Amino acid sequence: MFNITNNAVEKIKQILIESGIPENYGVRITVEGHRDSGLNYDFKFEQKPGISDEVINKGGLKFFLDGKALFYLRNVLIDYQKNENNEGFVFNEEKSL
């Protein structure tokens, strides 16, 4: 299961509002590539999940994840970071204790 920080949730909510997307839409996280050659993550806003999607509620948002996204987002922490040089979503694999 993935985790998401409050910063990331609030930024996604801000994007929804600023883009005029209805608040009943969900967030699809897609994953492209392979772990050994690098992964690319993307967010898309969709009204309904796909037939085989798992719907996960976090921070008042619905996330739609297909099997590939579920596999690659296991133990991942999604954060939103902003500093003087950069800003954006960061996907970090959490280490087991």
MIMARTOR-802892 format. One line per field, with one value per residue: residue number from 0; residue in one letter; x, y, z of N, C-alpha, C in turn. Coordinates in nm, 3 decimals. Layout:
BEGIN
i <- (NUM/...) .
aa <- (A/...) .
n.px <- (X/...) .
n.py <- (Y/...) .
n.pz <- (Z/...) .
ca.px <- (X/...) .
ca.py <- (Y/...) .
ca.pz <- (Z/...) .
c.px <- (X/...) .
c.py <- (Y/...) .
c.pz <- (Z/...) .
***
This chain:
BEGIN
i <- (0/1/2/3/4/5/6/7/8/9/10/11/12/13/14/15/16/17/18/19/20/21/22/23/24/25/26/27/28/29/30/31/32/33/34/35/36/37/38/39/40/41/42/43/44/45/46/47/48/49/50/51/52/53/54/55/56/57/58/59/60/61/62/63/64/65/66/67/68/69/70/71/72/73/74/75/76/77/78/79/80/81/82/83/84/85/86/87/88/89/90/91/92/93/94/95/96) .
aa <- (M/F/N/I/T/N/N/A/V/E/K/I/K/Q/I/L/I/E/S/G/I/P/E/N/Y/G/V/R/I/T/V/E/G/H/R/D/S/G/L/N/Y/D/F/K/F/E/Q/K/P/G/I/S/D/E/V/I/N/K/G/G/L/K/F/F/L/D/G/K/A/L/F/Y/L/R/N/V/L/I/D/Y/Q/K/N/E/N/N/E/G/F/V/F/N/E/E/K/S/L) .
n.px <- (0.084/0.052/0.168/0.079/0.169/0.039/0.103/0.119/-0.144/-0.289/-0.185/-0.274/-0.550/-0.562/-0.485/-0.702/-0.911/-0.817/-0.813/-1.073/-1.194/-1.443/-1.510/-1.581/-1.436/-1.178/-0.831/-0.614/-0.326/-0.064/0.187/0.478/0.732/1.014/1.131/1.412/1.510/1.411/1.128/0.832/0.593/0.252/-0.022/-0.370/-0.696/-1.003/-1.346/-1.462/-1.358/-1.169/-1.280/-1.120/-0.982/-0.846/-0.988/-0.872/-0.901/-0.767/-0.685/-0.918/-0.935/-0.999/-0.821/-0.743/-0.623/-0.457/-0.351/-0.072/0.010/-0.055/0.130/0.384/0.364/0.370/0.470/0.556/0.613/0.441/0.511/0.488/0.707/0.859/1.098/1.347/1.458/1.316/1.010/0.763/0.607/0.724/0.835/0.909/1.062/0.972/1.161/1.167/1.140) .
n.py <- (-0.118/0.222/0.532/0.868/1.204/1.478/1.721/1.650/1.560/1.797/1.959/1.823/1.854/2.133/2.160/2.031/2.212/2.454/2.379/2.344/2.098/1.866/1.790/1.530/1.363/1.117/1.032/0.907/0.717/0.654/0.423/0.394/0.214/0.031/-0.100/-0.145/0.011/0.258/0.443/0.612/0.829/0.934/1.159/1.152/1.285/1.139/1.050/0.803/0.483/0.224/-0.103/-0.307/-0.168/-0.081/0.104/0.349/0.531/0.823/1.086/1.225/1.206/1.009/0.744/0.584/0.281/0.062/-0.282/-0.278/-0.029/-0.068/-0.268/-0.139/0.079/-0.017/0.022/0.285/0.628/0.913/1.245/1.604/1.848/2.163/2.404/2.665/2.622/2.424/2.240/1.991/1.665/1.388/1.059/0.822/0.525/0.353/0.231/-0.086/-0.152) .
n.pz <- (0.000/-0.078/0.066/0.141/0.184/0.384/0.262/-0.011/-0.061/-0.013/-0.217/-0.447/-0.412/-0.439/-0.707/-0.830/-0.766/-0.882/-1.148/-1.206/-1.183/-1.096/-0.752/-0.697/-0.856/-0.909/-0.847/-1.071/-1.058/-1.263/-1.372/-1.550/-1.727/-1.589/-1.279/-1.272/-1.482/-1.437/-1.327/-1.429/-1.305/-1.311/-1.273/-1.321/-1.362/-1.308/-1.362/-1.291/-1.160/-1.331/-1.442/-1.324/-1.132/-0.813/-0.554/-0.348/-0.056/0.062/0.270/0.207/-0.065/-0.358/-0.490/-0.788/-0.878/-1.094/-1.150/-1.209/-1.106/-0.837/-0.774/-0.814/-0.646/-0.393/-0.064/-0.109/-0.053/-0.125/-0.177/-0.166/-0.251/-0.202/-0.275/-0.293/-0.545/-0.677/-0.731/-0.673/-0.710/-0.524/-0.527/-0.303/-0.201/0.083/0.349/0.505/0.851) .
ca.px <- (0.000/0.129/0.133/0.085/0.177/-0.062/0.145/0.082/-0.291/-0.335/-0.148/-0.367/-0.679/-0.545/-0.487/-0.841/-0.988/-0.768/-0.842/-1.218/-1.234/-1.538/-1.445/-1.614/-1.343/-1.070/-0.697/-0.549/-0.180/-0.013/0.329/0.536/0.872/1.049/1.209/1.556/1.547/1.349/0.983/0.769/0.462/0.169/-0.155/-0.479/-0.822/-1.108/-1.474/-1.492/-1.248/-1.183/-1.341/-1.028/-0.909/-0.871/-1.012/-0.814/-0.933/-0.662/-0.689/-1.036/-0.927/-1.009/-0.715/-0.775/-0.497/-0.464/-0.260/0.067/0.032/-0.056/0.256/0.498/0.347/0.382/0.570/0.603/0.559/0.428/0.521/0.500/0.812/0.883/1.207/1.379/1.500/1.239/0.889/0.698/0.577/0.838/0.795/1.020/1.035/0.993/1.240/1.108/1.219) .
ca.py <- (0.000/0.345/0.636/1.002/1.306/1.584/1.819/1.599/1.561/1.936/2.008/1.762/1.923/2.266/2.142/2.004/2.336/2.550/2.328/2.335/1.957/1.839/1.725/1.387/1.290/1.049/1.052/0.786/0.721/0.556/0.394/0.345/0.176/-0.082/-0.060/-0.146/0.115/0.383/0.450/0.742/0.833/1.042/1.173/1.191/1.295/1.064/1.047/0.670/0.386/0.117/-0.226/-0.384/-0.078/-0.075/0.242/0.370/0.664/0.880/1.230/1.282/1.185/0.872/0.709/0.470/0.213/-0.068/-0.381/-0.235/0.079/-0.129/-0.339/-0.049/0.178/-0.081/0.082/0.413/0.749/1.023/1.373/1.723/1.930/2.291/2.482/2.781/2.581/2.314/2.195/1.881/1.542/1.300/0.922/0.759/0.394/0.347/0.116/-0.164/-0.152) .
ca.pz <- (0.000/-0.079/0.162/0.083/0.289/0.381/0.161/-0.143/-0.068/-0.025/-0.349/-0.542/-0.394/-0.496/-0.853/-0.866/-0.757/-0.981/-1.282/-1.223/-1.188/-0.987/-0.638/-0.689/-0.941/-0.842/-0.897/-1.122/-1.062/-1.359/-1.360/-1.675/-1.716/-1.504/-1.162/-1.299/-1.578/-1.396/-1.335/-1.445/-1.243/-1.362/-1.214/-1.410/-1.289/-1.377/-1.292/-1.239/-1.172/-1.428/-1.390/-1.239/-1.042/-0.669/-0.512/-0.215/-0.003/0.148/0.286/0.144/-0.210/-0.407/-0.583/-0.873/-0.909/-1.161/-1.094/-1.222/-1.010/-0.704/-0.756/-0.804/-0.538/-0.261/0.024/-0.161/0.008/-0.220/-0.108/-0.249/-0.191/-0.267/-0.219/-0.377/-0.679/-0.732/-0.664/-0.742/-0.637/-0.507/-0.494/-0.233/-0.146/0.227/0.393/0.614/0.975) .
c.px <- (0.089/0.083/0.151/0.084/0.063/-0.027/0.100/-0.070/-0.341/-0.300/-0.241/-0.503/-0.674/-0.551/-0.629/-0.923/-0.947/-0.800/-0.991/-1.269/-1.328/-1.472/-1.482/-1.526/-1.236/-0.938/-0.641/-0.398/-0.136/0.138/0.374/0.682/0.889/1.141/1.359/1.600/1.484/1.199/0.939/0.628/0.384/0.036/-0.252/-0.606/-0.931/-1.233/-1.501/-1.370/-1.275/-1.237/-1.249/-0.948/-0.943/-0.886/-0.965/-0.844/-0.823/-0.678/-0.808/-1.034/-0.944/-0.897/-0.755/-0.644/-0.524/-0.359/-0.114/0.099/0.034/0.077/0.371/0.485/0.349/0.496/0.633/0.535/0.559/0.425/0.519/0.601/0.831/0.999/1.241/1.414/1.404/1.106/0.827/0.672/0.700/0.785/0.916/0.979/1.069/1.066/1.169/1.200/1.236) .
c.py <- (0.124/0.439/0.770/1.104/1.406/1.691/1.777/1.602/1.704/1.995/1.951/1.830/2.063/2.259/2.115/2.132/2.433/2.508/2.317/2.193/1.930/1.759/1.579/1.302/1.223/1.076/0.917/0.809/0.613/0.543/0.335/0.311/0.055/-0.034/-0.052/-0.037/0.250/0.383/0.594/0.733/0.951/1.040/1.212/1.195/1.230/1.058/0.913/0.580/0.288/-0.008/-0.300/-0.296/-0.104/0.073/0.255/0.513/0.708/1.030/1.297/1.273/1.037/0.851/0.582/0.406/0.081/-0.160/-0.339/-0.125/0.024/-0.198/-0.241/0.055/0.115/-0.014/0.210/0.525/0.858/1.152/1.485/1.814/2.055/2.360/2.593/2.744/2.488/2.299/2.084/1.764/1.452/1.164/0.853/0.625/0.395/0.220/0.046/-0.157/-0.293) .
c.pz <- (0.000/0.032/0.093/0.195/0.276/0.278/0.022/-0.161/-0.089/-0.161/-0.457/-0.533/-0.456/-0.650/-0.902/-0.870/-0.867/-1.124/-1.309/-1.235/-1.071/-0.875/-0.622/-0.780/-0.855/-0.911/-0.942/-1.119/-1.158/-1.341/-1.493/-1.653/-1.627/-1.393/-1.193/-1.396/-1.546/-1.420/-1.354/-1.389/-1.300/-1.288/-1.324/-1.326/-1.371/-1.292/-1.225/-1.251/-1.285/-1.362/-1.293/-1.143/-0.896/-0.634/-0.368/-0.174/0.092/0.151/0.221/-0.008/-0.241/-0.508/-0.656/-0.917/-0.980/-1.100/-1.099/-1.120/-0.867/-0.675/-0.730/-0.693/-0.399/-0.186/-0.031/-0.086/-0.098/-0.140/-0.211/-0.179/-0.274/-0.196/-0.318/-0.521/-0.750/-0.661/-0.745/-0.651/-0.638/-0.462/-0.432/-0.179/0.003/0.262/0.508/0.735/1.027) .
***
